[in-house]
Amino acid sequence: MPTIVHFDIASEDVNRAKKFYESLFEWKITMPPGMSDYYLLETTDLEGKQSIGGGIGKRENPDQKITLYIGVENIERYCRKIEELGGKVIQPELPVPGWGSLAVCMDTEGNLFGLWQEKS
């Protein structure tokens, strides 16, 4: 069953956001090799078990906020289904080299969310 697998936090100042979330929640935040202005973060639940991971990146437009990504086995199929149900595909499938691919969509209520497909 598709579930939330990742979240992105859009920021004006990536380093300021990194410092804020590290200090507030004690999340482990690192910059992966080959990326600039994007950090990966690790979270744990209240018992200390690994939980949903996320990222902090540069805001690309004024409306960009926190985006939840839902893991699916086939982005193309889900994008078609979203449009059939009255939603919109804002960013069609986009490869993320070495990781997988993503798409950004809007539901019928104007909420943005992402789809994520692991590299096979």
Residue pairs with C-beta under 8 A, 6 or more apart in sequence:
2 70
2 71
2 72
2 78
3 70
3 71
4 52
4 68
4 69
4 70
4 71
5 52
5 53
5 69
5 70
5 71
5 116
6 52
6 53
6 54
6 55
6 68
6 69
6 71
6 114
6 116
7 52
7 54
7 55
7 66
7 67
7 68
7 69
8 54
8 55
8 56
8 57
8 66
8 67
8 69
8 114
9 17
9 21
9 54
9 55
9 56
9 57
9 66
10 57
10 58
10 59
10 60
10 64
10 65
10 66
10 67
11 17
11 56
11 57
11 58
11 59
12 58
12 59
14 37
14 38
14 39
14 56
14 57
14 58
17 56
18 29
18 39
18 56
21 27
21 29
21 41
21 56
22 29
25 43
27 41
27 42
27 43
28 41
28 42
29 39
29 40
29 41
29 42
29 56
30 39
30 40
30 41
31 38
31 39
31 40
32 38
32 40
37 57
37 58
38 55
38 56
38 57
38 58
39 55
39 56
39 57
40 53
40 54
40 55
41 53
41 54
41 55
41 56
42 50
42 53
43 50
43 51
43 52
43 53
43 54
44 50
44 51
45 51
63 112
64 112
65 112
67 104
67 112
67 113
67 114
68 113
68 114
69 102
69 113
69 114
69 115
69 116
70 113
70 114
70 115
70 116
71 116
71 117
71 118
72 78
72 115
72 116
72 117
73 117
74 117
75 93
75 101
75 102
75 103
75 115
75 116
75 117
76 93
78 103
78 115
79 89
79 92
79 93
79 103
79 105
79 115
82 88
82 89
82 105
82 107
83 89
85 108
86 108
87 105
87 106
87 107
87 108
88 105
88 106
89 103
89 104
89 105
90 104
90 105
90 106
90 112
91 102
91 103
91 104
92 103
93 101
93 102
93 103
93 117
94 101
94 102
94 103
95 101
96 102
98 119
99 118
99 119
100 116
100 117
100 118
100 119
101 116
101 117
101 119
102 114
102 115
102 116
102 117
103 114
103 115
104 112
104 113
104 114
104 115
105 112
105 113
105 114
105 115
106 112
106 113
107 113
